[in-house]
Amino acid sequence: DPSVVCLCRNVVSSVKLGCRLDLNVIAQKVWNVEFNPKVFRALTMRIRKPRTSAVIYESGSVVCTGAKSEEEARVAARRFARRLQKLGFPISFLDFRVRNVVGSFQLNLIVCSHLQRTSRNVLS
């Protein structure tokens, strides 16, 4: 009896925070961030629960990756927004969208690899 196991591996989402952000202030005051403006003009922030990363732009746009479901992506985006709000930014949670979902599946079937090497002459 063949069965199929489907898994959601990664959900990419975006949200607009409705204000401009000072990435230098965020980099100085928040843990688990990477910011090197000479290399990339955005800040990367990580949280543990759910285990996700966010790329945060000065414009207030956030791209969140690493979630395993749409709900987990929404929770993560809200947690990133809340961390920024605690720094005094007038954050709004606007236009949350799931942008991409990566999944995988496992087929419990036996593949007959010797059949792949056979060929048929359709003309004869």
DSSP file (Angstrom, degrees, kcal/mol; ACC not computed):
  #  RESIDUE AA STRUCTURE BP1 BP2  ACC     N-H-->O    O-->H-N    N-H-->O    O-->H-N    TCO  KAPPA ALPHA  PHI   PSI    X-CA   Y-CA   Z-CA
    1    1 A D              0   0    0      0, 0.0     2,-0.2     0, 0.0   107,-0.0   0.000 360.0 360.0 360.0 104.9    0.0    0.0    0.0
    2    2 A P        -     0   0    0      0, 0.0     2,-0.3     0, 0.0   107,-0.1  -0.466 360.0-170.2 -70.0 135.8    1.9    3.1   -1.2
    3    3 A S        -     0   0    0    105,-0.2   105,-1.9    -2,-0.2     2,-0.5  -0.917  13.6-140.7-124.8 155.0    1.6    6.1    1.2
    4    4 A V  E     -A  107   0A   0     -2,-0.3     2,-0.6   103,-0.2   103,-0.2  -0.957   7.7-162.4-117.6 129.9    2.6    9.7    0.7
    5    5 A V  E     -A  106   0A   0    101,-2.0   101,-2.2    -2,-0.5     2,-0.4  -0.958  11.2-167.1-112.5 116.2    4.2   11.8    3.5
    6    6 A C  E     -A  105   0A   0     -2,-0.6     2,-0.4    99,-0.2    99,-0.2  -0.862   5.2-175.2-105.8 136.7    4.0   15.5    2.9
    7    7 A L  E     -A  104   0A   0     97,-3.1    97,-2.5    -2,-0.4     2,-0.6  -0.992  24.0-136.7-131.9 138.5    6.0   18.0    4.9
    8    8 A C  E     +A  103   0A   0     -2,-0.4    95,-0.3    95,-0.2     3,-0.1  -0.853  25.3 177.4 -90.0 119.7    6.1   21.8    4.9
    9    9 A R  E     +     0   0A   0     93,-2.8     2,-0.3    -2,-0.6    94,-0.2   0.801  59.3   1.8 -96.0 -33.9    9.8   22.8    5.1
   10   10 A N  E     -A  102   0A   0     92,-1.7    92,-3.1    58,-0.1     2,-0.5  -0.968  50.8-161.0-160.1 136.6    9.8   26.6    4.9
   11   11 A V  E     -AB 101  67A   0     56,-1.4    56,-1.0    -2,-0.3     2,-0.5  -0.992  11.6-159.4-121.2 125.7    7.3   29.4    4.7
   12   12 A V  E     +A  100   0A   0     88,-2.9    87,-3.1    -2,-0.5    88,-1.8  -0.908  20.4 169.6-104.8 128.5    8.4   32.8    3.5
   13   13 A S  E     -AB  98  64A   0     51,-2.5    51,-2.7    -2,-0.5     2,-0.3  -0.875  18.6-152.4-133.9 165.9    6.2   35.8    4.4
   14   14 A S  E     +AB  97  63A   0     83,-2.6    83,-2.5    -2,-0.3     2,-0.3  -0.968  10.2 179.7-138.0 156.0    6.4   39.5    4.4
   15   15 A V  E     - B   0  62A   0     47,-2.0    47,-2.5    -2,-0.3     2,-0.4  -0.986  22.4-133.7-151.1 149.7    4.8   42.3    6.4
   16   16 A K  E     -AB  94  61A   0     78,-2.9    78,-2.9    -2,-0.3    45,-0.2  -0.907   7.8-159.2-105.7 136.4    4.9   46.1    6.3
   17   17 A L        -     0   0    0     43,-2.3    75,-2.7    -2,-0.4    44,-0.1   0.495  32.1-126.2 -96.9  -4.9    5.4   47.9    9.6
   18   18 A G  S    S+     0   0    0     73,-0.2     2,-0.3    42,-0.2    42,-0.1   0.621  78.2  66.5  75.7  13.2    4.1   51.2    8.6
   19   19 A C  S    S-     0   0    0     73,-0.1    -2,-0.2    40,-0.1     2,-0.2  -0.984  84.0 -99.4-155.8 161.9    7.1   53.3    9.6
   20   20 A R        -     0   0    0     -2,-0.3     2,-0.4    40,-0.1    39,-0.2  -0.588  38.6-144.5 -82.2 149.2   10.7   53.9    8.7
   21   21 A L        -     0   0    0     37,-2.8     2,-1.0    -2,-0.2     3,-0.1  -0.906  12.0-136.2-119.6 143.1   13.3   52.2   10.9
   22   22 A D     >  -     0   0    0     -2,-0.4     4,-1.9     1,-0.2     3,-0.3  -0.842  20.2-170.1 -93.9 100.5   16.8   53.2   12.1
   23   23 A L  H  > S+     0   0    0     -2,-1.0     4,-2.5     1,-0.2    -1,-0.2   0.793  81.6  59.6 -66.7 -28.9   18.7   50.0   11.5
   24   24 A N  H  > S+     0   0    0      2,-0.2     4,-1.6     1,-0.2    -1,-0.2   0.912 106.3  47.6 -64.7 -42.0   21.8   51.4   13.4
   25   25 A V  H  > S+     0   0    0     -3,-0.3     4,-1.7     2,-0.2    -2,-0.2   0.923 112.7  48.9 -63.6 -44.8   19.7   51.8   16.6
   26   26 A I  H  X S+     0   0    0     -4,-1.9     4,-1.9     1,-0.2    -2,-0.2   0.923 109.4  52.2 -61.5 -44.4   18.2   48.3   16.2
   27   27 A A  H  < S+     0   0    0     -4,-2.5    -1,-0.2     1,-0.2    -2,-0.2   0.829 112.7  45.7 -62.4 -32.6   21.7   46.8   15.7
   28   28 A Q  H  < S+     0   0    0     -4,-1.6    -1,-0.2    -5,-0.2    -2,-0.2   0.785 121.1  35.3 -80.1 -28.0   23.0   48.5   18.9
   29   29 A K  H  < S+     0   0    0     -4,-1.7     2,-0.4    -3,-0.2    -2,-0.2   0.580 104.6  69.7-107.0 -11.0   20.0   47.6   21.1
   30   30 A V     <  -     0   0    0     -4,-1.9     3,-0.3    -5,-0.2     2,-0.1  -0.885  68.2-134.1-117.4 141.3   18.8   44.2   20.0
   31   31 A W  S    S+     0   0    0     -2,-0.4    15,-0.2     1,-0.2    -2,-0.1  -0.418  83.0  33.9 -82.2 163.4   20.5   40.8   20.4
   32   32 A N  S    S+     0   0    0      1,-0.2    14,-2.1    -2,-0.1     2,-0.3   0.889  87.9 128.6  58.8  45.4   20.7   38.2   17.7
   33   33 A V  E     -C   45   0A   0     -3,-0.3     2,-0.4    12,-0.2    12,-0.2  -0.941  43.7-157.7-126.7 152.8   21.0   40.6   14.8
   34   34 A E  E     +C   44   0A   0     10,-2.5    10,-2.7    -2,-0.3     2,-0.3  -0.999  18.7 166.6-125.9 130.1   23.5   41.0   12.0
   35   35 A F        +     0   0    0     -2,-0.4     8,-0.1     8,-0.2     6,-0.1  -0.875  11.9 157.1-149.1 113.1   24.0   44.4   10.3
   36   36 A N    >>  -     0   0    0      6,-0.5     4,-2.6     4,-0.5     3,-1.7  -0.799  16.0-172.6-132.2  89.5   26.8   45.3    7.9
   37   37 A P  T 34 S+     0   0    0      0, 0.0    -1,-0.1     0, 0.0     4,-0.1   0.697  81.9  62.8 -62.6 -19.6   25.5   48.2    5.8
   38   38 A K  T 34 S+     0   0    0      1,-0.1     3,-0.1     2,-0.1    -2,-0.0   0.798 115.7  31.2 -72.9 -26.5   28.6   48.1    3.6
   39   39 A V  T <4 S+     0   0    0     -3,-1.7     2,-0.3     1,-0.3    -1,-0.1   0.862 137.9   2.6 -94.6 -45.7   27.7   44.6    2.4
   40   40 A F     <  -     0   0    0     -4,-2.6     2,-0.9     2,-0.1    -4,-0.5  -0.966  60.2-138.9-151.4 125.6   23.8   44.7    2.6
   41   41 A R  S    S+     0   0    0     -2,-0.3    17,-0.5    -3,-0.1     2,-0.3  -0.074  79.5  77.7 -82.1  37.9   21.6   47.6    3.5
   42   42 A A  E    S- D   0  57A   0     -2,-0.9    -6,-0.5    -6,-0.2     2,-0.4  -0.959  74.5-124.2-140.3 160.1   19.2   45.5    5.6
   43   43 A L  E     - D   0  56A   0     13,-2.7    13,-3.5    -2,-0.3     2,-0.5  -0.847  15.0-146.6-107.0 139.5   19.4   44.0    9.1
   44   44 A T  E     -CD  34  55A   0    -10,-2.7   -10,-2.5    -2,-0.4     2,-0.4  -0.928  18.5-176.8-107.7 127.4   18.9   40.2    9.8
   45   45 A M  E     -CD  33  54A   0      9,-2.7     9,-2.9    -2,-0.5     2,-0.4  -0.941   5.9-160.5-123.2 144.5   17.3   39.3   13.1
   46   46 A R  E     - D   0  53A   0    -14,-2.1     2,-0.3    -2,-0.4     7,-0.2  -0.946   6.5-173.0-126.1 146.5   16.7   35.8   14.5
   47   47 A I  E   > - D   0  52A   0      5,-2.2     5,-1.2    -2,-0.4    29,-0.0  -0.918  20.5-141.7-129.9 162.1   14.3   34.4   17.1
   48   48 A R  T   5S+     0   0    0     -2,-0.3     3,-0.3     1,-0.3    -1,-0.1   0.825  78.2  73.7 -93.5 -35.4   14.2   30.9   18.6
   49   49 A K  T   5S+     0   0    0      1,-0.4    -1,-0.3     2,-0.1     2,-0.1  -0.937 117.1  14.1-127.9 109.7   10.4   30.3   19.0
   50   50 A P  T   5S-     0   0    0      0, 0.0     2,-1.2     0, 0.0    -1,-0.4   0.674 106.6-122.8 -71.4 153.7    9.5   29.8   16.3
   51   51 A R  T   5 +     0   0    0     -3,-0.3     2,-0.3    -2,-0.1    -3,-0.2  -0.474  61.5 134.2 -70.2  97.1   12.9   29.3   14.8
   52   52 A T  E   < -D   47   0A   0     -5,-1.2    -5,-2.2    -2,-1.2     2,-0.3  -0.902  45.0-141.3-141.9 165.0   12.9   32.0   12.1
   53   53 A S  E     -DE  46  65A   0     12,-2.4    12,-2.9    -2,-0.3     2,-0.4  -0.940  12.7-158.0-127.0 152.0   14.9   34.8   10.6
   54   54 A A  E     -DE  45  64A   0     -9,-2.9    -9,-2.7    -2,-0.3     2,-0.6  -0.997  11.4-148.6-132.2 137.5   13.8   38.1    9.4
   55   55 A V  E     -DE  44  63A   0      8,-2.8     8,-2.2    -2,-0.4     2,-0.5  -0.933  24.5-162.0-100.3 119.9   15.4   40.5    6.9
   56   56 A I  E     -DE  43  62A   0    -13,-3.5   -13,-2.7    -2,-0.6     2,-0.3  -0.904   1.8-157.8-113.0 126.7   14.4   44.0    8.0
   57   57 A Y  E >   -D   42   0A   0      4,-2.7     3,-2.0    -2,-0.5   -15,-0.1  -0.696  29.0-117.3-103.5 154.6   14.6   47.0    5.7
   58   58 A E  T 3  S+     0   0    0    -17,-0.5   -37,-2.8     1,-0.3    -1,-0.1   0.779 112.6  65.6 -58.2 -28.8   14.9   50.7    6.6
   59   59 A S  T 3  S-     0   0    0    -39,-0.2    -1,-0.3     2,-0.1   -41,-0.1   0.628 121.5-104.4 -70.0 -13.5   11.5   51.3    4.8
   60   60 A G  S <  S+     0   0    0     -3,-2.0   -43,-2.3     1,-0.4     2,-0.3   0.488  77.0 136.2  98.8   5.0    9.8   49.1    7.4
   61   61 A S  E     -B   16   0A   0    -45,-0.2    -4,-2.7   -44,-0.1     2,-0.4  -0.677  34.1-165.6 -85.4 141.6    9.4   46.0    5.2
   62   62 A V  E     -BE  15  56A   0    -47,-2.5   -47,-2.0    -2,-0.3     2,-0.5  -0.994  11.1-163.5-130.3 133.1   10.2   42.7    6.8
   63   63 A V  E     -BE  14  55A   0     -8,-2.2    -8,-2.8    -2,-0.4     2,-0.4  -0.980  14.9-162.6-116.0 120.6   10.7   39.3    5.1
   64   64 A C  E     +BE  13  54A   0    -51,-2.7   -51,-2.5    -2,-0.5     2,-0.3  -0.870  11.1 176.8-109.5 133.1   10.4   36.4    7.4
   65   65 A T  E     + E   0  53A   0    -12,-2.9   -12,-2.4    -2,-0.4   -53,-0.2  -0.919  48.3  50.7-132.2 157.9   11.8   32.9    6.6
   66   66 A G  E     +     0   0A   0      1,-0.3   -54,-0.1    -2,-0.3   -15,-0.1   0.280  65.2 135.0 105.1 -10.0   12.1   29.5    8.4
   67   67 A A  E     -B   11   0A   0    -56,-1.0   -56,-1.4   -14,-0.1    -1,-0.3  -0.314  47.8-147.0 -70.2 156.8    8.5   29.0    9.6
   68   68 A K  S    S+     0   0    0    -58,-0.2     2,-0.3     1,-0.1   -60,-0.2   0.434  77.6  18.7-104.2  -2.5    6.9   25.6    9.1
   69   69 A S  S  > S-     0   0    0    -58,-0.1     4,-2.0     1,-0.1     5,-0.1  -0.970  80.3-105.3-156.8 166.6    3.3   26.8    8.7
   70   70 A E  H  > S+     0   0    0     -2,-0.3     4,-2.1     2,-0.2     5,-0.1   0.907 121.3  50.4 -63.8 -41.1    1.4   29.9    7.8
   71   71 A E  H  > S+     0   0    0      1,-0.2     4,-2.4     2,-0.2    -1,-0.2   0.909 109.7  49.9 -64.5 -41.9    0.3   30.4   11.4
   72   72 A E  H  > S+     0   0    0      1,-0.2     4,-2.4     2,-0.2    -1,-0.2   0.872 109.3  52.9 -63.5 -36.7    3.9   30.0   12.6
   73   73 A A  H  X S+     0   0    0     -4,-2.0     4,-2.4     2,-0.2    -2,-0.2   0.898 109.7  48.2 -64.6 -40.9    5.0   32.6   10.0
   74   74 A R  H  X S+     0   0    0     -4,-2.1     4,-2.2     2,-0.2    -2,-0.2   0.917 112.0  49.0 -65.9 -43.5    2.4   35.0   11.3
   75   75 A V  H  X S+     0   0    0     -4,-2.4     4,-2.1     2,-0.2    -2,-0.2   0.923 112.6  48.4 -61.5 -44.9    3.4   34.5   14.9
   76   76 A A  H  X S+     0   0    0     -4,-2.4     4,-2.4     2,-0.2    -2,-0.2   0.927 110.3  50.5 -62.3 -45.9    7.1   35.0   14.0
   77   77 A A  H  X S+     0   0    0     -4,-2.4     4,-2.3     1,-0.2    -1,-0.2   0.895 110.6  50.2 -60.8 -39.9    6.3   38.2   12.1
   78   78 A R  H  X S+     0   0    0     -4,-2.2     4,-2.4     2,-0.2    -1,-0.2   0.877 109.3  51.5 -65.5 -37.4    4.4   39.5   15.1
   79   79 A R  H  X S+     0   0    0     -4,-2.1     4,-2.1     2,-0.2    -2,-0.2   0.899 110.0  48.5 -67.8 -39.6    7.2   38.7   17.4
   80   80 A F  H  X S+     0   0    0     -4,-2.4     4,-1.7     2,-0.2    -2,-0.2   0.937 112.8  48.8 -62.5 -44.8    9.7   40.6   15.2
   81   81 A A  H  X S+     0   0    0     -4,-2.3     4,-2.3     1,-0.2    -2,-0.2   0.895 109.8  52.0 -61.5 -40.5    7.3   43.6   15.1
   82   82 A R  H  X S+     0   0    0     -4,-2.4     4,-2.0     1,-0.2    -1,-0.2   0.883 105.7  54.0 -65.4 -39.0    6.9   43.5   18.8
   83   83 A R  H  < S+     0   0    0     -4,-2.1     4,-0.4     1,-0.2    -1,-0.2   0.894 112.3  44.7 -61.7 -39.0   10.7   43.6   19.4
   84   84 A L  H ><>S+     0   0    0     -4,-1.7     5,-1.3     1,-0.2     3,-1.0   0.867 109.1  56.0 -72.8 -36.2   10.9   46.7   17.3
   85   85 A Q  H ><5S+     0   0    0     -4,-2.3     3,-1.8     1,-0.3    -2,-0.2   0.864  99.4  60.7 -62.9 -36.1    7.9   48.3   18.9
   86   86 A K  T 3<5S+     0   0    0     -4,-2.0    -1,-0.3     1,-0.3    -2,-0.2   0.699  96.7  61.4 -65.6 -18.7    9.6   47.9   22.3
   87   87 A L  T < 5S-     0   0    0     -3,-1.0    -1,-0.3    -4,-0.4    -2,-0.2   0.515 127.0 -98.1 -83.8  -5.4   12.4   50.1   21.0
   88   88 A G  T < 5S+     0   0    0     -3,-1.8    -3,-0.2     1,-0.3    -2,-0.1   0.461  75.3 141.8 105.1   2.4    9.9   53.0   20.5
   89   89 A F      < -     0   0    0     -5,-1.3     2,-2.1     1,-0.1    -1,-0.3  -0.580  59.9-119.5 -76.2 139.7    9.1   52.7   16.8
   90   90 A P        -     0   0    0      0, 0.0     2,-0.2     0, 0.0    -1,-0.1  -0.495  45.8-171.3 -79.3  76.5    5.4   53.3   16.0
   91   91 A I        -     0   0    0     -2,-2.1     2,-0.3   -10,-0.1   -73,-0.2  -0.462  17.3-177.7 -78.9 136.0    4.8   49.9   14.5
   92   92 A S        -     0   0    0    -75,-2.7     2,-1.0    -2,-0.2   -73,-0.1  -0.959  27.7-130.5-122.6 148.1    1.7   48.8   12.7
   93   93 A F        +     0   0    0     -2,-0.3     2,-0.4   -75,-0.1     3,-0.2  -0.813  43.8 169.0-101.5  95.0    1.2   45.2   11.4
   94   94 A L  E     -A   16   0A   0    -78,-2.9   -78,-2.9    -2,-1.0   -76,-0.1  -0.857  47.2  -4.5-117.4 141.4    0.1   45.8    7.8
   95   95 A D  E     -     0   0A   0     -2,-0.4     2,-0.3   -80,-0.2    -1,-0.2   0.855  67.0-169.1  56.1  48.2   -0.3   43.7    4.7
   96   96 A F  E     +     0   0A   0     -3,-0.2     2,-0.3   -81,-0.1   -81,-0.2  -0.533  14.1 173.7 -67.6 131.0    1.0   40.3    6.0
   97   97 A R  E     -A   14   0A   0    -83,-2.5   -83,-2.6    -2,-0.3     2,-0.6  -1.000  36.5-129.9-142.7 140.8    1.4   37.9    3.1
   98   98 A V  E     +A   13   0A   0     -2,-0.3   -85,-0.3   -85,-0.2     3,-0.1  -0.815  27.6 179.7 -83.7 125.1    2.7   34.4    2.6
   99   99 A R  E     +     0   0A   0    -87,-3.1     2,-0.3    -2,-0.6   -86,-0.2   0.766  59.2   4.0 -99.2 -31.9    5.1   34.7   -0.4
  100  100 A N  E     -A   12   0A   0    -88,-1.8   -88,-2.9     2,-0.0     2,-0.4  -0.992  52.0-159.8-157.6 145.3    6.4   31.2   -0.8
  101  101 A V  E     -A   11   0A   0     -2,-0.3     2,-0.5   -90,-0.2   -90,-0.2  -0.997   9.2-160.9-130.2 127.9    5.9   27.7    0.6
  102  102 A V  E     +A   10   0A   0    -92,-3.1   -93,-2.8    -2,-0.4   -92,-1.7  -0.935  20.6 168.8-109.5 126.3    8.6   25.0    0.2
  103  103 A G  E     -A    8   0A   0     -2,-0.5     2,-0.3   -95,-0.3   -95,-0.2  -0.850  18.1-160.4-131.0 167.5    7.4   21.4    0.8
  104  104 A S  E     -A    7   0A   0    -97,-2.5   -97,-3.1    -2,-0.3     2,-0.3  -0.963   5.4-161.3-141.4 160.4    8.6   17.9    0.3
  105  105 A F  E     -A    6   0A   0     -2,-0.3     2,-0.5   -99,-0.2   -99,-0.2  -0.989  10.0-143.7-143.7 155.1    7.0   14.6    0.0
  106  106 A Q  E     -A    5   0A   0   -101,-2.2  -101,-2.0    -2,-0.3     2,-0.6  -0.976   8.8-157.9-121.5 123.5    8.1   11.0    0.4
  107  107 A L  E     -A    4   0A   0     -2,-0.5     2,-1.7  -103,-0.2  -103,-0.2  -0.889  10.6-148.5 -98.9 123.1    6.6    8.2   -1.8
  108  108 A N        +     0   0    0   -105,-1.9     2,-0.3    -2,-0.6  -105,-0.2  -0.519  55.3 124.4 -90.0  69.5    6.9    4.8   -0.3
  109  109 A L        -     0   0    0     -2,-1.7     2,-0.6  -107,-0.1    -2,-0.1  -0.897  64.5-117.8-126.4 154.5    7.2    3.1   -3.6
  110  110 A I        -     0   0    0     -2,-0.3     2,-0.5     2,-0.0    -2,-0.1  -0.839  29.3-147.9 -91.0 124.9    9.7    0.7   -5.2
  111  111 A V        -     0   0    0     -2,-0.6     2,-1.3     1,-0.0     3,-0.1  -0.828   5.5-142.6 -96.9 127.3   11.3    2.3   -8.3
  112  112 A C    >   +     0   0    0     -2,-0.5     3,-1.3     1,-0.2     4,-0.5  -0.709  21.8 179.6 -89.4  90.6   12.3    0.0  -11.0
  113  113 A S  G >> S+     0   0    0     -2,-1.3     3,-0.9     1,-0.3     4,-0.5   0.771  74.0  66.5 -67.4 -25.1   15.4    1.7  -12.2
  114  114 A H  G >4 S+     0   0    0      1,-0.2     3,-0.6     2,-0.2     4,-0.3   0.764  93.2  61.8 -68.1 -21.8   16.1   -1.0  -14.9
  115  115 A L  G X4 S+     0   0    0     -3,-1.3     3,-0.7     1,-0.2    -1,-0.2   0.756  92.7  64.4 -73.3 -23.3   13.0    0.2  -16.7
  116  116 A Q  G <4 S+     0   0    0     -3,-0.9    -1,-0.2    -4,-0.5    -2,-0.2   0.771  99.4  53.5 -69.4 -24.6   14.5    3.7  -17.2
  117  117 A R  G << S+     0   0    0     -3,-0.6    -1,-0.2    -4,-0.5    -2,-0.2   0.560  88.7  95.3 -89.2  -8.8   17.3    2.2  -19.4
  118  118 A T    <   -     0   0    0     -3,-0.7     2,-0.3    -4,-0.3    -3,-0.0  -0.513  55.8-166.1 -81.2 151.2   15.0    0.5  -21.8
  119  119 A S        -     0   0    0     -2,-0.2     2,-0.4     2,-0.0    -2,-0.0  -0.963   9.9-143.3-135.4 154.8   14.0    2.1  -25.0
  120  120 A R        -     0   0    0     -2,-0.3     2,-1.0     3,-0.0     3,-0.1  -0.936  12.0-138.0-118.2 141.2   11.3    1.4  -27.6
  121  121 A N    >   -     0   0    0     -2,-0.4     3,-0.8     1,-0.2    -2,-0.0  -0.852  19.1-172.2 -95.7 103.9   11.7    1.9  -31.3
  122  122 A V  T 3  S+     0   0    0     -2,-1.0    -1,-0.2     1,-0.2     0, 0.0   0.773  77.2  61.3 -69.8 -26.8    8.3    3.5  -32.2
  123  123 A L  T 3         0   0    0      1,-0.2    -1,-0.2    -3,-0.1    -2,-0.0   0.721 360.0 360.0 -76.4 -21.4    8.9    3.2  -35.9
  124  124 A S    <         0   0    0     -3,-0.8    -1,-0.2     0, 0.0    -2,-0.2   0.480 360.0 360.0 -94.8 360.0    9.2   -0.6  -36.1
